[in-house]
C-alpha cells in the first residue's frame, strides 16, 4: 500500500534553487521514514510520477530525491521495476518514550465491561503445524468459480452508485430463501432474511435489539466465547447450562423461568461437538414458549455431518420463537464476512433498522457474487466436494491419534463439523496449559478447552482437553502434527 511521504512537503515549486531544496527535504523525509520502519526493506515506494502529483512538485524533483537515497544505499532500483527500499537497510528501533501515568479514559459502561472480559486465545505464531479451529485450507476455496462470478458482477454498470438496502440485496435474499428450504428444510419469506457481515455481526445485532443490562441470557457451558462476550459486554447476566454428548442439558432449564434468550449450537455444539437430540429440541422449544424467551440458533457448520444428513434446524419446530443464524465462513471462507439471520417478521424489521444504523449494509459486491454462486449451483457442488475432503482429514486425525496415543485419550465431537475434542484421561485439567506449551515447543499449535469455559463461570472438568481443528491441514500434515503432539506428551 502506497503511503504519502509528508503533508508538509506539498505545494508548488518556483525556482531551480527551490526545486533543489525541495528534493533535499523529500530525501530527508523519506530517509527518516525508512530508518523508522515506515517503509520496510524490500518494500516498493510510490512511483516518481505518483509522488510528484501527490506533493505538487515536478517529477524531476522526486527523481533527484530518489537518486540521492539510491547513492546513500537506502534505495535500489532496476530497469522497468518499482524503486524499493534496499534489503540491507536495518530500520532503527528507537527506545519507547517515557510517559507519565495517565488516568483511565472516560468510557461507556459497555467499554468497561468489554475491558474486563478475558481475551480470546491467541493464535500460535510460527507453528509448523497449526490445529487452529475455525481455519480452512487455502486450496479448498473455489478460487476460479468465485473469480468468474466476481468478475461478472464487477463488470455490471448500475444506473448510479448509492447505498443499498440494509437487509441485503433482494436477489440474494430470494436465493437464500430457496437454498435454506432446499438444504436445511427451513421455510421463511425473503423479508425475514437479513444479510450480515458474518455470524458475529448477527450475534451483535441480536444482542443490541433483544438484551438490556441485567437481562438473563442462557448460554451453553462451555460455549462459543465470542458470543458470550457479546452478551456480557451488553451487561447481560450469563446463565450457563452444562452440555453433554447430546448437547444442551435441557432439564436444567426448568429452574430458569426468567430469561430474555438462549444462545445454542444444536447442529454441532461448540466446542464439545454434541448434536442436540430430538427430545431435547422439543424441550428447549417448550421452555422458550413457556418463558417467553427467544432462542438464537447458531448453525455455524451445519452443512458438515459425516454419518447422516445434517440435523434439521430448531427453526423448523418454532419459526416464531427461534432466530436462525447461518454463515459462509465455514463453507467458503471467514474472510468473505457473509452471513444471514432469519427472524420472525416484526423482529426482522427492527434488526434491519439496527443494521442500517451500524454500517448501512453488507458489501454489495460480495452479496451479488454469493447470489450468483448459489444460483448457478456452484455453492452446493463446492460443499459436497469439501465435505468429502473434510471427512478424509477427520479420518486421518482420528486414526493417527489412536495410533500415536492409544487408550490415553478419548475423542468427542467428531461426527460433525470441522474440529474435535481430545481428552487426556491421565493428565489433570490443572496441567492443560503445560500440555499446550509443550506441544508448541515441538512446533505444533494446539488449543486448550479450559478457556472456552471462561468468563468466570467455572470449568466443570477434571482432565485436560484440546480442541483440534483439521479443515486447514492436509492428511500428511495431520499425521505429522499428531506425531509431534505425542512426542510432546511423552
C-alpha positions as CSV (number, residue, x, y, z in Angstrom):
1,X,0.0,0.0,0.0
2,X,1.4,3.4,-1.0
3,X,1.7,5.9,1.8
4,X,2.2,9.7,1.5
5,X,5.7,10.9,2.4
6,X,4.6,14.0,4.3
7,X,1.8,16.5,4.0
8,X,4.2,19.3,4.8
9,X,6.0,18.7,1.5
10,X,3.0,19.6,-0.6
11,X,2.9,22.9,-2.5
12,X,4.1,24.5,-5.8
13,X,7.8,24.9,-6.6
14,X,9.2,28.0,-8.3
15,X,12.9,28.4,-9.0
16,X,15.6,25.7,-9.6
17,X,17.0,26.6,-6.2
18,X,13.7,26.0,-4.6
19,X,13.4,22.7,-6.5
20,X,16.8,21.6,-5.2
21,X,15.8,22.4,-1.7
22,X,12.5,20.6,-2.0
23,X,14.4,17.5,-3.3
24,X,16.6,17.5,-0.2
25,X,13.6,17.8,2.0
26,X,11.9,14.9,0.3
27,X,15.0,12.8,0.6
28,X,15.4,13.7,4.3
29,X,11.8,12.8,5.0
30,X,12.0,9.5,3.1
31,X,15.3,8.6,4.9
32,X,13.6,9.2,8.2
33,X,10.6,7.1,7.3
34,X,12.9,4.3,6.2
35,X,15.1,4.3,9.3
36,X,11.9,4.3,11.5
37,X,10.4,1.4,9.7
38,X,7.5,3.2,7.9
39,X,8.9,1.6,4.7
40,X,10.4,-1.8,5.3
41,X,13.4,-3.4,3.5
42,X,12.2,-4.7,0.0
43,X,9.0,-2.6,0.1
44,X,8.2,-0.6,-3.0
45,X,7.9,3.2,-2.9
46,X,5.4,5.2,-4.9
47,X,6.5,5.9,-8.4
48,X,8.1,9.3,-9.1
49,X,5.1,10.3,-11.2
50,X,2.6,9.4,-8.5
51,X,4.6,11.0,-5.6
52,X,5.2,14.2,-7.6
53,X,1.5,14.5,-8.3
54,X,0.7,13.9,-4.6
55,X,3.2,16.5,-3.4
56,X,2.6,19.1,-6.1
57,X,6.2,19.1,-7.3
58,X,7.9,18.3,-10.6
59,X,8.7,14.7,-11.4
60,X,12.4,15.7,-11.7
61,X,12.4,16.9,-8.1
62,X,11.2,13.5,-6.8
63,X,13.7,11.7,-9.2
64,X,16.5,13.8,-7.7
65,X,15.5,12.8,-4.1
66,X,15.3,9.1,-5.1
67,X,18.8,9.3,-6.8
68,X,20.2,10.8,-3.6
69,X,18.8,8.0,-1.5
70,X,20.0,5.4,-4.0
71,X,23.5,6.8,-3.8
72,X,23.4,6.6,0.0
73,X,22.3,2.9,-0.2
74,X,18.8,3.4,1.1
75,X,17.0,2.6,-2.2
76,X,17.6,0.1,-5.0
77,X,16.1,0.1,-8.5
78,X,16.3,-2.0,-11.7
79,X,15.2,-1.2,-15.2
80,X,11.4,-1.4,-15.6
81,X,10.7,-2.1,-11.9
82,X,9.5,0.0,-9.0
83,X,12.0,1.7,-6.7
84,X,12.3,-0.3,-3.4
85,X,13.9,0.1,0.0
86,X,17.3,-1.7,0.0
87,X,17.2,-5.1,1.5
88,X,20.2,-4.3,3.7
89,X,18.7,-1.3,5.5
90,X,18.2,-2.1,9.1
91,X,15.3,0.1,10.5
92,X,16.2,1.9,13.7
93,X,14.3,0.8,16.8
94,X,14.0,4.0,19.0
95,X,13.5,3.5,22.7
96,X,10.0,4.0,23.7
97,X,9.3,7.4,25.1
98,X,8.6,7.6,28.8
99,X,5.0,8.6,29.5
100,X,3.6,9.8,32.7
101,X,0.9,7.7,34.2
102,X,-2.5,8.8,32.8
103,X,-5.9,8.4,34.4
104,X,-8.2,5.8,32.7
105,X,-10.2,7.4,29.9
106,X,-13.8,8.2,30.5
107,X,-15.6,5.4,28.6
108,X,-19.1,3.9,28.5
109,X,-20.2,1.1,30.7
110,X,-20.1,-1.2,27.7
111,X,-16.4,-0.4,27.2
112,X,-15.7,-1.1,30.9
113,X,-17.4,-4.5,30.7
114,X,-15.5,-5.2,27.5
115,X,-12.2,-4.4,29.1
116,X,-13.0,-6.8,31.9
117,X,-13.6,-9.8,29.6
118,X,-10.9,-12.4,29.1
119,X,-9.1,-12.0,25.8
120,X,-9.6,-14.8,23.1
121,X,-7.0,-17.5,22.8
122,X,-4.1,-16.1,20.7
123,X,-3.1,-17.8,17.5
124,X,0.1,-19.8,17.8
125,X,2.8,-17.8,15.8
126,X,5.4,-19.7,13.9
127,X,3.9,-23.2,14.4
128,X,4.9,-25.7,11.7
129,X,1.6,-27.4,12.0
130,X,-1.4,-25.5,13.5
131,X,-4.6,-27.2,14.6
132,X,-6.4,-23.9,14.9
133,X,-10.1,-24.5,14.8
134,X,-12.2,-22.2,12.5
135,X,-9.4,-22.0,9.8
136,X,-9.9,-23.5,6.4
137,X,-7.2,-24.7,3.8
138,X,-6.5,-22.1,1.2
139,X,-6.6,-24.7,-1.6
140,X,-10.2,-25.6,-0.7
141,X,-11.5,-22.1,-1.7
142,X,-13.2,-22.3,-5.1
143,X,-11.0,-19.6,-6.5
144,X,-11.8,-20.0,-10.2
145,X,-15.6,-20.2,-9.7
146,X,-15.6,-17.3,-7.3
147,X,-13.5,-15.2,-9.7
148,X,-15.9,-15.9,-12.5
149,X,-18.9,-14.6,-10.6
150,X,-17.0,-11.8,-9.0
151,X,-15.7,-10.6,-12.4
152,X,-19.2,-10.8,-13.9
153,X,-20.6,-8.8,-11.0
154,X,-17.9,-6.2,-11.1
155,X,-18.5,-5.6,-14.8
156,X,-22.1,-4.7,-14.3
157,X,-22.8,-1.0,-14.5
158,X,-25.6,0.2,-12.2
159,X,-27.5,3.3,-13.1
160,X,-25.9,5.0,-10.1
161,X,-23.7,4.3,-7.2
162,X,-25.5,4.6,-3.9
163,X,-26.3,2.8,-0.6
164,X,-28.2,-0.5,-0.8
165,X,-30.9,-1.9,1.4
166,X,-29.7,-2.7,5.0
167,X,-31.5,-6.0,4.9
168,X,-29.4,-7.1,1.9
169,X,-29.9,-7.4,-1.8
170,X,-33.3,-8.7,-2.7
171,X,-31.8,-11.1,-5.2
172,X,-29.6,-12.8,-2.6
173,X,-32.3,-13.0,0.0
174,X,-34.6,-14.7,-2.6
175,X,-31.9,-17.2,-3.4
176,X,-31.1,-17.8,0.2
177,X,-34.8,-18.5,0.9
178,X,-34.7,-21.2,-1.7
179,X,-31.3,-22.6,-0.6
180,X,-32.3,-22.8,3.1
181,X,-35.5,-24.6,2.2
182,X,-33.7,-27.0,-0.1
183,X,-30.7,-27.7,2.1
184,X,-31.9,-27.3,5.6
185,X,-35.7,-27.7,5.4
186,X,-36.1,-24.1,6.7
187,X,-39.1,-22.3,5.4
188,X,-39.3,-18.5,5.5
189,X,-40.1,-15.4,3.5
190,X,-37.3,-13.4,1.9
191,X,-38.3,-10.4,4.1
192,X,-37.3,-12.4,7.1
193,X,-33.7,-12.7,6.0
194,X,-31.1,-10.1,6.9
195,X,-27.7,-10.3,5.3
196,X,-24.9,-9.6,7.8
197,X,-21.1,-9.3,8.0
198,X,-20.6,-12.9,9.2
199,X,-22.4,-14.5,12.1
200,X,-20.5,-12.3,14.6
201,X,-22.4,-9.3,13.4
202,X,-25.6,-11.2,13.6
203,X,-25.0,-12.0,17.2
204,X,-24.1,-8.4,17.9
205,X,-27.3,-7.2,16.2
206,X,-29.4,-9.6,18.2
207,X,-27.8,-8.5,21.5
208,X,-28.4,-4.8,20.7
209,X,-32.0,-5.4,19.8
210,X,-33.0,-8.0,22.4
211,X,-30.8,-7.6,25.5
212,X,-30.8,-4.9,28.2
213,X,-28.3,-4.7,31.0
214,X,-29.3,-7.0,33.8
215,X,-31.2,-9.4,31.5
216,X,-30.6,-13.1,31.9
217,X,-29.1,-14.9,28.8
218,X,-28.8,-18.7,28.8
219,X,-25.6,-20.0,27.2
220,X,-24.1,-23.4,26.8
221,X,-21.3,-24.3,29.1
222,X,-18.7,-24.4,27.5
223,X,-19.8,-22.2,24.6
224,X,-18.6,-20.0,21.7
225,X,-16.7,-17.3,23.6
226,X,-17.2,-14.6,21.0
227,X,-21.0,-15.0,21.6
228,X,-20.9,-15.0,25.4
229,X,-18.6,-12.0,25.3
230,X,-21.1,-10.0,23.2
231,X,-23.8,-10.6,25.7
232,X,-21.6,-9.9,28.7
233,X,-20.5,-6.6,27.2
234,X,-24.1,-5.7,26.8
235,X,-24.5,-6.2,30.6
236,X,-26.4,-9.5,30.4
237,X,-26.3,-11.9,33.3
238,X,-25.0,-15.1,31.8
239,X,-26.7,-18.3,32.9
240,X,-24.5,-21.3,32.0
241,X,-26.2,-24.6,31.3
242,X,-23.9,-27.7,31.0
243,X,-23.7,-29.8,27.9
244,X,-23.0,-33.4,27.2
245,X,-22.8,-35.8,24.2
246,X,-26.4,-34.9,23.3
247,X,-25.9,-31.2,23.5
248,X,-27.5,-28.7,26.0
249,X,-28.8,-30.5,29.1
250,X,-32.3,-29.1,28.8
251,X,-33.5,-30.5,32.2
252,X,-31.6,-27.6,33.8
253,X,-33.9,-25.1,32.0
254,X,-36.8,-26.0,34.4
255,X,-35.1,-23.8,37.1
256,X,-34.8,-20.8,34.7
257,X,-38.1,-19.0,34.3
258,X,-36.9,-15.5,33.5
259,X,-34.5,-15.2,30.6
260,X,-34.5,-12.9,27.6
261,X,-33.0,-15.5,25.3
262,X,-30.9,-18.7,25.0
263,X,-27.9,-19.0,22.6
264,X,-27.4,-22.6,21.4
265,X,-25.4,-24.5,18.7
266,X,-27.7,-27.5,18.2
267,X,-26.3,-28.9,15.0
268,X,-22.8,-29.2,16.4
269,X,-22.3,-27.9,19.9
270,X,-19.3,-25.6,20.1
271,X,-16.8,-26.7,21.3
272,X,-17.7,-30.2,22.6
273,X,-19.4,-31.3,19.4
274,X,-22.7,-32.9,20.6
275,X,-25.7,-32.9,18.3
276,X,-28.9,-31.8,20.2
277,X,-31.2,-34.8,20.4
278,X,-34.8,-34.7,19.1
279,X,-36.2,-34.9,22.6
280,X,-34.1,-32.0,23.8
281,X,-35.0,-29.9,20.8
282,X,-38.6,-30.3,21.8
283,X,-37.8,-29.4,25.4
284,X,-35.9,-26.2,24.6
285,X,-38.8,-25.0,22.4
286,X,-41.3,-25.8,25.1
287,X,-39.2,-23.9,27.6
288,X,-38.9,-20.9,25.3
289,X,-42.7,-20.8,24.7
290,X,-43.4,-21.2,28.4
291,X,-41.0,-18.5,29.5
292,X,-41.4,-16.1,26.5
293,X,-37.7,-16.3,25.7
294,X,-36.1,-16.2,22.2
295,X,-33.8,-18.9,21.0
296,X,-30.8,-18.0,18.9
297,X,-29.7,-21.0,16.8
298,X,-26.1,-20.6,15.6
299,X,-25.8,-23.1,12.7
300,X,-22.2,-22.3,12.1
301,X,-21.1,-25.5,10.4
302,X,-24.4,-27.4,9.9
303,X,-23.5,-28.5,6.4
304,X,-20.8,-30.9,7.6
305,X,-22.1,-34.1,9.1
306,X,-20.4,-37.3,8.1
307,X,-22.6,-40.2,9.0
308,X,-26.1,-38.9,8.3
309,X,-27.9,-35.9,6.7
310,X,-27.5,-32.7,8.6
311,X,-29.9,-32.4,11.5
312,X,-32.9,-30.1,10.8
313,X,-32.6,-26.7,12.4
314,X,-34.6,-25.8,15.5
315,X,-36.2,-23.1,13.4
316,X,-38.3,-25.8,11.8
317,X,-40.0,-26.6,15.1
318,X,-40.8,-23.0,16.2
319,X,-40.3,-20.3,13.4
320,X,-41.9,-17.7,15.6
321,X,-39.6,-18.3,18.5
322,X,-36.3,-19.3,17.0
323,X,-33.9,-16.9,15.3
324,X,-31.7,-18.8,12.8
325,X,-28.1,-17.7,12.2
326,X,-26.1,-19.0,9.2
327,X,-22.8,-18.2,7.7
328,X,-20.5,-18.8,4.7
329,X,-17.4,-18.6,7.0
330,X,-17.1,-22.4,7.2
331,X,-18.5,-23.3,3.8
332,X,-16.4,-20.8,1.8
333,X,-14.1,-18.5,3.8
334,X,-14.3,-16.5,7.0
335,X,-12.6,-13.6,5.1
336,X,-15.7,-13.0,3.0
337,X,-17.7,-11.8,6.0
338,X,-21.0,-13.1,4.7
339,X,-23.8,-14.4,7.0
340,X,-27.6,-14.3,7.3
341,X,-30.2,-14.1,10.0
342,X,-33.7,-15.5,9.7
343,X,-36.1,-13.8,12.2
344,X,-39.9,-13.6,12.7
345,X,-41.3,-10.6,10.7
346,X,-41.8,-8.0,13.5
347,X,-38.3,-8.7,14.9
348,X,-36.8,-8.7,11.4
349,X,-37.9,-5.2,10.8
350,X,-36.1,-4.0,14.0
351,X,-33.0,-5.9,13.0
352,X,-33.0,-4.2,9.6
353,X,-33.2,-0.8,11.2
354,X,-30.3,-1.7,13.6
355,X,-28.2,-3.0,10.7
356,X,-28.8,0.3,8.8
357,X,-27.6,2.3,11.8
358,X,-24.4,0.2,12.3
359,X,-23.0,0.0,8.8
360,X,-25.7,0.8,6.2
361,X,-25.4,-2.6,4.5
362,X,-23.0,-5.5,3.8
363,X,-20.8,-5.2,0.8
364,X,-23.0,-5.3,-2.3
365,X,-20.2,-6.9,-4.4
366,X,-19.8,-9.8,-2.1
367,X,-23.6,-10.3,-1.9
368,X,-24.0,-10.3,-5.7
369,X,-21.2,-12.8,-6.1
370,X,-22.7,-15.1,-3.4
371,X,-26.1,-14.9,-5.1
372,X,-24.6,-15.9,-8.5
373,X,-22.5,-18.6,-6.9
374,X,-25.5,-20.2,-5.2
375,X,-28.0,-19.7,-8.1
376,X,-25.6,-21.4,-10.6
377,X,-25.3,-24.5,-8.4
378,X,-21.6,-23.9,-7.7
379,X,-22.1,-23.4,-4.0
380,X,-23.7,-26.8,-3.3
381,X,-21.2,-28.6,-5.6
382,X,-18.4,-26.9,-3.6
383,X,-20.0,-28.0,-0.3
384,X,-20.2,-31.6,-1.5
385,X,-16.6,-31.6,-2.6
386,X,-15.1,-30.1,0.6
387,X,-17.4,-32.3,2.7
388,X,-15.5,-35.3,1.2
389,X,-12.2,-33.7,1.8
390,X,-13.0,-32.8,5.4
391,X,-14.2,-36.4,6.0
392,X,-10.8,-37.6,4.8
393,X,-9.0,-35.2,7.1
394,X,-11.2,-36.2,10.0
395,X,-10.5,-39.8,9.4
396,X,-6.7,-39.1,9.2
397,X,-6.8,-37.3,12.5
398,X,-8.8,-39.9,14.4
399,X,-6.7,-42.7,13.1
400,X,-3.4,-41.0,13.8
401,X,-4.5,-40.0,17.3
402,X,-5.5,-43.6,18.0
403,X,-2.2,-44.9,16.6
404,X,0.0,-42.4,18.4
405,X,-1.8,-42.1,21.8
406,X,-4.0,-45.2,22.0
407,X,-6.1,-45.6,25.2
408,X,-4.6,-42.5,26.8
409,X,-7.2,-40.3,25.0
410,X,-10.9,-40.0,24.4
411,X,-12.3,-38.3,21.3
412,X,-15.6,-36.5,21.2
413,X,-17.5,-34.3,18.8
414,X,-16.1,-36.0,15.6
415,X,-19.4,-36.9,13.9
416,X,-19.9,-33.4,12.5
417,X,-18.2,-30.0,11.9
418,X,-14.6,-29.2,11.4
419,X,-13.0,-29.9,14.8
420,X,-13.0,-32.4,17.5
421,X,-12.0,-32.7,21.2
422,X,-9.3,-34.9,22.6
423,X,-9.5,-35.6,26.3
424,X,-6.4,-36.9,28.1
425,X,-7.6,-39.0,31.0
426,X,-4.1,-39.3,32.6
427,X,-3.4,-35.5,32.5
428,X,-5.3,-33.4,35.1
429,X,-7.0,-30.2,33.9
430,X,-4.6,-28.2,36.0
431,X,-1.8,-29.2,33.6
432,X,-3.6,-28.4,30.4
433,X,-1.7,-25.1,29.8
434,X,1.6,-27.0,30.3
435,X,0.4,-29.5,27.7
436,X,-0.3,-26.7,25.2
437,X,3.1,-25.2,25.8
438,X,4.9,-28.5,25.4
439,X,3.2,-29.1,22.0
440,X,4.1,-25.6,20.9
441,X,7.7,-26.2,21.8
442,X,7.6,-29.1,19.3
443,X,6.2,-26.7,16.6
444,X,2.5,-27.8,16.9
445,X,-0.2,-25.3,17.5
446,X,-2.9,-26.7,19.8
447,X,-5.6,-25.0,21.9
448,X,-7.0,-25.9,25.3
449,X,-10.6,-26.4,26.2
450,X,-10.3,-24.6,29.5
451,X,-10.5,-21.0,28.1
452,X,-13.8,-21.9,26.5
453,X,-15.3,-22.5,30.0
454,X,-14.1,-18.9,30.8
455,X,-15.7,-15.7,31.8
456,X,-15.6,-16.5,35.5
457,X,-18.2,-19.3,35.0
458,X,-16.0,-22.1,36.2
459,X,-14.7,-25.2,34.5
460,X,-16.5,-28.4,35.5
461,X,-13.9,-30.7,34.1
462,X,-11.2,-32.8,35.7
463,X,-8.9,-33.8,32.8
464,X,-7.0,-31.8,30.2
465,X,-8.6,-31.4,26.7
466,X,-7.6,-29.9,23.4
467,X,-9.7,-28.5,20.6
468,X,-8.2,-29.7,17.3
469,X,-9.3,-28.2,14.0
470,X,-8.4,-30.2,10.9
471,X,-10.0,-28.3,8.0
472,X,-6.9,-26.2,7.3
473,X,-4.5,-29.2,7.2
474,X,-3.7,-32.0,4.7
475,X,-3.8,-35.6,5.9
476,X,0.0,-35.7,5.7
477,X,0.2,-32.6,8.0
478,X,-2.3,-34.0,10.3
479,X,-0.3,-37.2,10.7
480,X,2.9,-35.3,11.3
481,X,1.3,-33.0,13.8
482,X,-0.1,-35.9,15.7
483,X,3.3,-37.5,16.0
484,X,4.8,-34.3,17.3
485,X,2.0,-33.9,19.8
486,X,2.6,-37.4,21.0
487,X,6.3,-36.6,21.4
488,X,5.4,-33.5,23.4
489,X,3.3,-35.6,25.7
490,X,6.0,-38.2,26.2
